């Protein structure tokens, strides 16, 4: 499952600012680094995204195991700022055609996780133009 932090503040759904908050947060929790040619690279299980024109973050729930501190900080930030959080089936696809993380059938759903909203029908596209694909 994917966890999506949509850059809208609830309950009025106003756009969260600044517009580059998603990239700054991903970098701030240590899930991004600069590679060759000063190009930013994100960990396989996380991507900045745009949902209905709002900056957002998509990450695989497997991030809780691989980077527990970063996982907790992402959810803490979203909760503290009243951002919309929901889960969506799928995997983050990459240019090589592979999906990051484990197969969906192997993933466990964390029933103790509190989510603000659950709308799996929102169109989700990351900033690189990759689509979130169903597994």
ROFI-790529 format. One record per atom (N, C-alpha, C, CB): x, y, z; atom name; chain; residue number from 1. Coordinates in pm, whole numbers, plus 50000, padded with zeros to 5 digits. Glycine has a CB too. Layout:
ROFI-790529
- xx	yy	zz	name	chain	resi
- X	Y	Z	CA	A	NUM $
...
end
This chain:
ROFI-790529
- xx	yy	zz	name	chain	resi
- 50084	49881	50000	N	A	1 $
- 50000	50000	50000	CA	A	1 $
- 50088	50125	50000	C	A	1 $
- 49905	50000	50122	CB	A	1 $
- 50035	50227	49940	N	A	2 $
- 50102	50357	49939	CA	A	2 $
- 50031	50449	50037	C	A	2 $
- 50104	50419	49797	CB	A	2 $
- 50108	50533	50100	N	A	3 $
- 50053	50638	50185	CA	A	3 $
- 50074	50768	50110	C	A	3 $
- 50120	50640	50329	CB	A	3 $
- 49969	50847	50101	N	A	4 $
- 49975	50973	50028	CA	A	4 $
- 49948	51086	50126	C	A	4 $
- 49873	50975	49910	CB	A	4 $
- 50038	51183	50128	N	A	5 $
- 50016	51306	50204	CA	A	5 $
- 49987	51412	50100	C	A	5 $
- 50141	51344	50296	CB	A	5 $
- 49862	51452	50094	N	A	6 $
- 49818	51551	49996	CA	A	6 $
- 49838	51690	50054	C	A	6 $
- 49670	51528	49956	CB	A	6 $
- 49891	51779	49975	N	A	7 $
- 49922	51915	50022	CA	A	7 $
- 49803	52007	50032	C	A	7 $
- 50021	51975	49933	CB	A	7 $
- 49698	51960	50100	N	A	8 $
- 49582	52043	50128	CA	A	8 $
- 49554	52036	50278	C	A	8 $
- 49457	51997	50046	CB	A	8 $
- 49517	52149	50334	N	A	9 $
- 49489	52158	50477	CA	A	9 $
- 49341	52132	50500	C	A	9 $
- 49531	52298	50534	CB	A	9 $
- 49312	52041	50591	N	A	10 $
- 49173	52008	50624	CA	A	10 $
- 49127	52097	50738	C	A	10 $
- 49158	51858	50662	CB	A	10 $
- 49001	52131	50751	N	A	11 $
- 48891	52077	50673	CA	A	11 $
- 48858	52158	50546	C	A	11 $
- 48770	52070	50759	CB	A	11 $
- 48913	52276	50529	N	A	12 $
- 48871	52361	50416	CA	A	12 $
- 48942	52331	50285	C	A	12 $
- 48893	52503	50451	CB	A	12 $
- 49039	52239	50285	N	A	13 $
- 49112	52193	50167	CA	A	13 $
- 49187	52306	50095	C	A	13 $
- 49015	52128	50071	CB	A	13 $
- 49238	52402	50174	N	A	14 $
- 49321	52506	50111	CA	A	14 $
- 49461	52451	50086	C	A	14 $
- 49328	52634	50199	CB	A	14 $
- 49527	52503	49983	N	A	15 $
- 49658	52456	49943	CA	A	15 $
- 49762	52489	50050	C	A	15 $
- 49699	52518	49808	CB	A	15 $
- 49843	52389	50084	N	A	16 $
- 49949	52407	50183	CA	A	16 $
- 50067	52477	50117	C	A	16 $
- 49992	52270	50243	CB	A	16 $
- 50127	52571	50187	N	A	17 $
- 50241	52648	50136	CA	A	17 $
- 50361	52628	50224	C	A	17 $
- 50207	52797	50127	CB	A	17 $
- 50483	52643	50177	N	A	18 $
- 50522	52686	50043	CA	A	18 $
- 50505	52573	49942	C	A	18 $
- 50668	52735	50044	CB	A	18 $
- 50509	52607	49815	N	A	19 $
- 50480	52510	49710	CA	A	19 $
- 50583	52398	49702	C	A	19 $
- 50472	52580	49578	CB	A	19 $
- 50704	52418	49754	N	A	20 $
- 50807	52314	49749	CA	A	20 $
- 50823	52241	49882	C	A	20 $
- 50939	52375	49708	CB	A	20 $
- 50721	52244	49967	N	A	21 $
- 50729	52180	50098	CA	A	21 $
- 50760	52031	50088	C	A	21 $
- 50600	52200	50174	CB	A	21 $
- 50705	51962	49988	N	A	22 $
- 50722	51817	49977	CA	A	22 $
- 50869	51781	49955	C	A	22 $
- 50636	51760	49863	CB	A	22 $
- 50933	51848	49859	N	A	23 $
- 51074	51820	49833	CA	A	23 $
- 51160	51855	49954	C	A	23 $
- 51122	51898	49711	CB	A	23 $
- 51130	51969	50018	N	A	24 $
- 51207	52012	50134	CA	A	24 $
- 51193	51912	50249	C	A	24 $
- 51162	52151	50180	CB	A	24 $
- 51071	51860	50270	N	A	25 $
- 51050	51764	50379	CA	A	25 $
- 51120	51632	50350	C	A	25 $
- 50899	51741	50401	CB	A	25 $
- 51109	51583	50227	N	A	26 $
- 51175	51457	50191	CA	A	26 $
- 51326	51470	50211	C	A	26 $
- 51144	51417	50044	CB	A	26 $
- 51383	51580	50168	N	A	27 $
- 51526	51603	50187	CA	A	27 $
- 51558	51617	50335	C	A	27 $
- 51572	51729	50111	CB	A	27 $
- 51474	51687	50409	N	A	28 $
- 51498	51713	50551	CA	A	28 $
- 51498	51589	50637	C	A	28 $
- 51396	51807	50601	CB	A	28 $
- 51421	51487	50599	N	A	29 $
- 51418	51363	50678	CA	A	29 $
- 51518	51261	50626	C	A	29 $
- 51277	51303	50675	CB	A	29 $
- 51602	51301	50530	N	A	30 $
- 51712	51217	50485	CA	A	30 $
- 51676	51114	50379	C	A	30 $
- 51768	51147	50599	CB	A	30 $
- 51568	51138	50304	N	A	31 $
- 51526	51042	50202	CA	A	31 $
- 51561	51086	50061	C	A	31 $
- 51378	51020	50212	CB	A	31 $
- 51649	51185	50049	N	A	32 $
- 51693	51232	49918	CA	A	32 $
- 51839	51275	49928	C	A	32 $
- 51605	51350	49867	CB	A	32 $
- 51907	51267	49815	N	A	33 $
- 52046	51312	49810	CA	A	33 $
- 52077	51360	49669	C	A	33 $
- 52144	51199	49852	CB	A	33 $
- 52179	51440	49656	N	A	34 $
- 52221	51488	49525	CA	A	34 $
- 52321	51390	49466	C	A	34 $
- 52281	51630	49533	CB	A	34 $
- 52296	51351	49342	N	A	35 $
- 52383	51258	49273	CA	A	35 $
- 52465	51331	49169	C	A	35 $
- 52302	51147	49208	CB	A	35 $
- 52510	51256	49068	N	A	36 $
- 52590	51315	48960	CA	A	36 $
- 52513	51430	48892	C	A	36 $
- 52628	51208	48855	CB	A	36 $
- 52588	51526	48846	N	A	37 $
- 52532	51642	48775	CA	A	37 $
- 52434	51721	48862	C	A	37 $
- 52461	51596	48648	CB	A	37 $
- 52449	51711	48994	N	A	38 $
- 52367	51785	49091	CA	A	38 $
- 52218	51756	49074	C	A	38 $
- 52391	51934	49075	CB	A	38 $
- 52185	51634	49034	N	A	39 $
- 52046	51592	49020	CA	A	39 $
- 52003	51523	49149	C	A	39 $
- 52028	51497	48898	CB	A	39 $
- 51884	51557	49197	N	A	40 $
- 51836	51498	49323	CA	A	40 $
- 51783	51357	49297	C	A	40 $
- 51727	51586	49387	CB	A	40 $
- 51813	51268	49390	N	A	41 $
- 51766	51130	49384	CA	A	41 $
- 51691	51099	49512	C	A	41 $
- 51885	51030	49363	CB	A	41 $
- 51572	51040	49499	N	A	42 $
- 51489	51005	49613	CA	A	42 $
- 51505	50856	49641	C	A	42 $
- 51341	51042	49588	CB	A	42 $
- 51490	50816	49768	N	A	43 $
- 51487	50675	49803	CA	A	43 $
- 51376	50608	49722	C	A	43 $
- 51465	50655	49957	CB	A	43 $
- 51391	50478	49697	N	A	44 $
- 51296	50406	49613	CA	A	44 $
- 51153	50410	49662	C	A	44 $
- 51338	50264	49601	CB	A	44 $
- 51132	50420	49792	N	A	45 $
- 50997	50411	49848	CA	A	45 $
- 50929	50545	49872	C	A	45 $
- 51003	50337	49977	CB	A	45 $
- 50984	50654	49816	N	A	46 $
- 50923	50786	49838	CA	A	46 $
- 50940	50872	49714	C	A	46 $
- 50987	50855	49961	CB	A	46 $
- 50840	50956	49686	N	A	47 $
- 50845	51048	49573	CA	A	47 $
- 50763	51173	49606	C	A	47 $
- 50792	50980	49444	CB	A	47 $
- 50811	51289	49567	N	A	48 $
- 50723	51406	49569	CA	A	48 $
- 50623	51389	49455	C	A	48 $
- 50804	51542	49556	CB	A	48 $
- 50505	51444	49468	N	A	49 $
- 50401	51428	49367	CA	A	49 $
- 50317	51553	49357	C	A	49 $
- 50312	51306	49399	CB	A	49 $
- 50234	51558	49254	N	A	50 $
- 50135	51665	49240	CA	A	50 $
- 49999	51600	49229	C	A	50 $
- 50165	51755	49116	CB	A	50 $
- 49907	51640	49316	N	A	51 $
- 49770	51589	49313	CA	A	51 $
- 49678	51710	49300	C	A	51 $
- 49737	51505	49442	CB	A	51 $
- 49604	51714	49191	N	A	52 $
- 49514	51827	49165	CA	A	52 $
- 49583	51961	49183	C	A	52 $
- 49391	51819	49256	CB	A	52 $
- 49708	51971	49136	N	A	53 $
- 49782	52095	49143	CA	A	53 $
- 49848	52125	49276	C	A	53 $
- 49694	52205	49108	CB	A	53 $
- 49837	52034	49372	N	A	54 $
- 49896	52055	49505	CA	A	54 $
- 50016	51964	49525	C	A	54 $
- 49792	52031	49615	CB	A	54 $
- 50124	52020	49578	N	A	55 $
- 50242	51941	49612	CA	A	55 $
- 50200	51835	49714	C	A	55 $
- 50357	52030	49668	CB	A	55 $
- 50252	51715	49697	N	A	56 $
- 50217	51603	49783	CA	A	56 $
- 50336	51508	49794	C	A	56 $
- 50092	51528	49728	CB	A	56 $
- 50324	51410	49881	N	A	57 $
- 50427	51307	49897	CA	A	57 $
- 50359	51171	49890	C	A	57 $
- 50505	51324	50031	CB	A	57 $
- 50420	51081	49813	N	A	58 $
- 50374	50943	49805	CA	A	58 $
- 50486	50857	49861	C	A	58 $
- 50336	50900	49657	CB	A	58 $
- 50453	50766	49953	N	A	59 $
- 50555	50674	50001	CA	A	59 $
- 50494	50539	50033	C	A	59 $
- 50626	50731	50124	CB	A	59 $
- 50575	50438	50016	N	A	60 $
- 50533	50301	50041	CA	A	60 $
- 50533	50277	50191	C	A	60 $
- 50624	50199	49968	CB	A	60 $
- 50436	50202	50240	N	A	61 $
- 50432	50175	50383	CA	A	61 $
- 50553	50093	50429	C	A	61 $
- 50304	50101	50419	CB	A	61 $
- 50626	50032	50335	N	A	62 $
- 50749	49960	50370	CA	A	62 $
- 50855	50054	50425	C	A	62 $
- 50804	49887	50247	CB	A	62 $
- 50838	50184	50403	N	A	63 $
- 50931	50284	50456	CA	A	63 $
- 50937	50278	50609	C	A	63 $
- 50889	50425	50410	CB	A	63 $
- 50828	50231	50671	N	A	64 $
- 50826	50219	50817	CA	A	64 $
- 50935	50123	50866	C	A	64 $
- 50688	50171	50865	CB	A	64 $
- 50964	50021	50787	N	A	65 $
- 51067	49925	50823	CA	A	65 $
- 51207	49972	50783	C	A	65 $
- 51037	49790	50759	CB	A	65 $
- 51219	50028	50663	N	A	66 $
- 51351	50065	50613	CA	A	66 $
- 51404	50196	50671	C	A	66 $
- 51346	50076	50463	CB	A	66 $
- 51316	50291	50699	N	A	67 $
- 51356	50422	50754	CA	A	67 $
- 51252	50466	50858	C	A	67 $
- 51369	50530	50639	CB	A	67 $
- 51247	50400	50974	N	A	68 $
- 51140	50428	51071	CA	A	68 $
- 51135	50572	51121	C	A	68 $
- 51156	50337	51188	CB	A	68 $
- 51249	50635	51139	N	A	69 $
- 51249	50773	51187	CA	A	69 $
- 51190	50867	51082	C	A	69 $
- 51391	50817	51225	CB	A	69 $
- 51229	50849	50957	N	A	70 $
- 51178	50933	50849	CA	A	70 $
- 51028	50910	50831	C	A	70 $
- 51253	50903	50718	CB	A	70 $
- 50986	50784	50838	N	A	71 $
- 50844	50749	50827	CA	A	71 $
- 50763	50822	50934	C	A	71 $
- 50825	50595	50840	CB	A	71 $
- 50810	50814	51057	N	A	72 $
- 50740	50879	51169	CA	A	72 $
- 50737	51030	51151	C	A	72 $
- 50807	50843	51302	CB	A	72 $
- 50847	51089	51104	N	A	73 $
- 50853	51234	51086	CA	A	73 $
- 50759	51281	50976	C	A	73 $
- 50996	51277	51053	CB	A	73 $
- 50749	51206	50866	N	A	74 $
- 50655	51242	50758	CA	A	74 $
- 50512	51246	50811	C	A	74 $
- 50666	51143	50641	CB	A	74 $
- 50473	51142	50884	N	A	75 $
- 50336	51137	50937	CA	A	75 $
- 50313	51241	51046	C	A	75 $
- 50306	50998	50992	CB	A	75 $
- 50415	51266	51128	N	A	76 $
- 50403	51369	51232	CA	A	76 $
- 50382	51506	51167	C	A	76 $
- 50530	51370	51323	CB	A	76 $
- 50463	51537	51066	N	A	77 $
- 50451	51665	50997	CA	A	77 $
- 50311	51681	50937	C	A	77 $
- 50559	51677	50886	CB	A	77 $
- 50262	51577	50871	N	A	78 $
- 50131	51583	50807	CA	A	78 $
- 50020	51602	50909	C	A	78 $
- 50106	51456	50726	CB	A	78 $
- 50027	51529	51019	N	A	79 $
- 49926	51539	51123	CA	A	79 $
- 49930	51676	51190	C	A	79 $
- 49946	51429	51229	CB	A	79 $
- 50050	51724	51222	N	A	80 $
- 50066	51853	51288	CA	A	80 $
- 50011	51968	51203	C	A	80 $
- 50214	51879	51319	CB	A	80 $
- 50022	51954	51070	N	A	81 $
- 49977	52060	50979	CA	A	81 $
- 49839	52034	50918	C	A	81 $
- 50077	52077	50868	CB	A	81 $
- 49766	51935	50972	N	A	82 $
- 49631	51901	50926	CA	A	82 $
- 49623	51871	50777	C	A	82 $
- 49536	52014	50959	CB	A	82 $
- 49727	51805	50723	N	A	83 $
- 49727	51770	50582	CA	A	83 $
- 49645	51642	50561	C	A	83 $
- 49871	51751	50530	CB	A	83 $
- 49587	51629	50442	N	A	84 $
- 49508	51512	50409	CA	A	84 $
- 49600	51392	50388	C	A	84 $
- 49422	51538	50283	CB	A	84 $
- 49573	51282	50460	N	A	85 $
- 49652	51160	50451	CA	A	85 $
- 49557	51048	50413	C	A	85 $
- 49727	51129	50585	CB	A	85 $
- 49594	50969	50312	N	A	86 $
- 49513	50854	50276	CA	A	86 $
- 49601	50743	50220	C	A	86 $
- 49404	50893	50174	CB	A	86 $
- 49545	50624	50213	N	A	87 $
- 49618	50509	50159	CA	A	87 $
- 49562	50476	50021	C	A	87 $
- 49609	50385	50254	CB	A	87 $
- 49649	50423	49936	N	A	88 $
- 49611	50390	49800	CA	A	88 $
- 49686	50263	49761	C	A	88 $
- 49643	50507	49701	CB	A	88 $
- 49617	50169	49697	N	A	89 $
- 49685	50050	49650	CA	A	89 $
- 49776	50088	49535	C	A	89 $
- 49584	49941	49605	CB	A	89 $
- 49889	50021	49525	N	A	90 $
- 49979	50046	49414	CA	A	90 $
- 50123	50041	49457	C	A	90 $
- 49949	50178	49351	CB	A	90 $
- 50208	50084	49366	N	A	91 $
- 50352	50089	49390	CA	A	91 $
- 50406	50208	49315	C	A	91 $
- 50423	49957	49345	CB	A	91 $
- 50518	50259	49361	N	A	92 $
- 50582	50370	49293	CA	A	92 $
- 50659	50312	49175	C	A	92 $
- 50677	50452	49389	CB	A	92 $
- 50624	50355	49055	N	A	93 $
- 50695	50303	48937	CA	A	93 $
- 50816	50390	48909	C	A	93 $
- 50601	50298	48814	CB	A	93 $
- 50916	50331	48846	N	A	94 $
- 51040	50401	48816	CA	A	94 $
- 51069	50390	48667	C	A	94 $
- 51157	50343	48898	CB	A	94 $
- 51155	50475	48614	N	A	95 $
- 51179	50478	48469	CA	A	95 $
- 51223	50344	48412	C	A	95 $
- 51284	50581	48438	CB	A	95 $
- 51284	50258	48492	N	A	96 $
- 51328	50129	48441	CA	A	96 $
- 51212	50029	48434	C	A	96 $
- 51440	50073	48528	CB	A	96 $
- 51092	50075	48472	N	A	97 $
- 50974	49989	48464	CA	A	97 $
- 50951	49904	48587	C	A	97 $
- 50985	49902	48347	CB	A	97 $
- 51039	49909	48684	N	A	98 $
- 51024	49829	48804	CA	A	98 $
- 50951	49908	48911	C	A	98 $
- 51161	49783	48857	CB	A	98 $
- 50875	49840	48992	N	A	99 $
- 50808	49903	49105	CA	A	99 $
- 50893	49884	49228	C	A	99 $
- 50665	49844	49127	CB	A	99 $
- 50901	49987	49310	N	A	100 $
- 50980	49979	49432	CA	A	100 $
- 50909	49898	49538	C	A	100 $
- 51011	50119	49485	CB	A	100 $
- 50986	49845	49628	N	A	101 $
- 50929	49776	49743	CA	A	101 $
- 50885	49634	49713	C	A	101 $
- 50813	49853	49794	CB	A	101 $
- 50817	49576	49809	N	A	102 $
- 50770	49439	49797	CA	A	102 $
- 50642	49434	49714	C	A	102 $
- 50746	49378	49936	CB	A	102 $
- 50605	49316	49668	N	A	103 $
- 50479	49298	49599	CA	A	103 $
- 50364	49328	49695	C	A	103 $
- 50467	49156	49542	CB	A	103 $
- 50255	49379	49642	N	A	104 $
- 50141	49416	49726	CA	A	104 $
- 50090	49298	49806	C	A	104 $
- 50029	49474	49641	CB	A	104 $
- 50095	49179	49752	N	A	105 $
- 50046	49061	49822	CA	A	105 $
- 50127	49031	49947	C	A	105 $
- 50046	48941	49730	CB	A	105 $
- 50253	49076	49950	N	A	106 $
- 50339	49050	50065	CA	A	106 $
- 50328	49157	50172	C	A	106 $
- 50483	49038	50020	CB	A	106 $
- 50260	49266	50142	N	A	107 $
- 50255	49379	50235	CA	A	107 $
- 50148	49357	50340	C	A	107 $
- 50230	49509	50160	CB	A	107 $
- 50178	49403	50459	N	A	108 $
- 50080	49398	50568	CA	A	108 $
- 50017	49534	50581	C	A	108 $
- 50146	49354	50701	CB	A	108 $
- 49888	49537	50611	N	A	109 $
- 49819	49662	50637	CA	A	109 $
- 49826	49690	50786	C	A	109 $
- 49671	49657	50588	CB	A	109 $
- 49865	49809	50823	N	A	110 $
- 49878	49846	50964	CA	A	110 $
- 49745	49903	51011	C	A	110 $
- 49993	49948	50985	CB	A	110 $
- 49666	49821	51079	N	A	111 $
- 49532	49862	51119	CA	A	111 $
- 49533	49968	51228	C	A	111 $
- 49454	49743	51165	CB	A	111 $
- 49643	49984	51299	N	A	112 $
- 49648	50084	51406	CA	A	112 $
- 49686	50222	51355	C	A	112 $
- 49746	50040	51512	CB	A	112 $
- 49704	50237	51225	N	A	113 $
- 49743	50366	51169	CA	A	113 $
- 49619	50453	51149	C	A	113 $
- 49819	50347	51034	CB	A	113 $
- 49624	50575	51196	N	A	114 $
- 49512	50667	51184	CA	A	114 $
- 49531	50752	51059	C	A	114 $
- 49499	50757	51311	CB	A	114 $
- 49433	50750	50972	N	A	115 $
- 49439	50828	50849	CA	A	115 $
- 49323	50927	50849	C	A	115 $
- 49433	50737	50724	CB	A	115 $
- 49346	51045	50795	N	A	116 $
- 49245	51150	50796	CA	A	116 $
- 49139	51123	50692	C	A	116 $
- 49309	51284	50771	CB	A	116 $
- 49176	51074	50575	N	A	117 $
- 49083	51055	50466	CA	A	117 $
- 49124	50929	50392	C	A	117 $
- 49080	51179	50371	CB	A	117 $
- 49037	50875	50314	N	A	118 $
- 49071	50756	50235	CA	A	118 $
- 49000	50766	50101	C	A	118 $
- 49032	50625	50310	CB	A	118 $
- 49057	50839	50007	N	A	119 $
- 49000	50853	49874	CA	A	119 $
- 49097	50794	49773	C	A	119 $
- 48970	51002	49841	CB	A	119 $
- 49078	50666	49736	N	A	120 $
- 49172	50601	49645	CA	A	120 $
- 49152	50640	49500	C	A	120 $
- 49160	50452	49658	CB	A	120 $
- 49059	50730	49471	N	A	121 $
- 49028	50763	49332	CA	A	121 $
- 49093	50891	49284	C	A	121 $
- 48881	50773	49315	CB	A	121 $
- 49169	50958	49368	N	A	122 $
- 49237	51080	49325	CA	A	122 $
- 49344	51047	49223	C	A	122 $
- 49297	51155	49445	CB	A	122 $
- 49355	51127	49117	N	A	123 $
- 49465	51103	49023	CA	A	123 $
- 49596	51141	49090	C	A	123 $
- 49445	51183	48890	CB	A	123 $
- 49694	51056	49082	N	A	124 $
- 49821	51080	49148	CA	A	124 $
- 49932	51071	49045	C	A	124 $
- 49844	50980	49265	CB	A	124 $
- 50013	51175	49036	N	A	125 $
- 50126	51176	48945	CA	A	125 $
- 50242	51241	49017	C	A	125 $
- 50094	51249	48812	CB	A	125 $
- 50359	51179	49009	N	A	126 $
- 50472	51240	49077	CA	A	126 $
- 50533	51349	48989	C	A	126 $
- 50578	51135	49112	CB	A	126 $
- 50625	51425	49046	N	A	127 $
- 50680	51541	48976	CA	A	127 $
- 50764	51503	48855	C	A	127 $
- 50762	51623	49070	CB	A	127 $
- 50804	51377	48843	N	A	128 $
- 50881	51334	48728	CA	A	128 $
- 50790	51284	48617	C	A	128 $
- 50981	51226	48768	CB	A	128 $
- 50657	51287	48639	N	A	129 $
- 50565	51243	48537	CA	A	129 $
- 50534	51095	48544	C	A	129 $
- 50618	51277	48405	CB	A	129 $
- 50587	51025	48645	N	A	130 $
- 50556	50883	48660	CA	A	130 $
- 50419	50869	48718	C	A	130 $
- 50660	50811	48749	CB	A	130 $
- 50347	50768	48679	N	A	131 $
- 50214	50741	48732	CA	A	131 $
- 50226	50637	48842	C	A	131 $
- 50117	50694	48621	CB	A	131 $
- 50142	50646	48943	N	A	132 $
- 50135	50542	49043	CA	A	132 $
- 50058	50427	48977	C	A	132 $
- 50065	50592	49178	CB	A	132 $
- 50117	50310	48974	N	A	133 $
- 50058	50198	48903	CA	A	133 $
- 49998	50098	49000	C	A	133 $
- 50161	50130	48814	CB	A	133 $
- 49886	50037	48961	N	A	134 $
- 49825	49932	49041	CA	A	134 $
- 49911	49807	49031	C	A	134 $
- 49680	49903	48995	CB	A	134 $
- 49926	49735	49140	N	A	135 $
- 50001	49610	49138	CA	A	135 $
- 49906	49493	49131	C	A	135 $
- 50093	49599	49261	CB	A	135 $
end
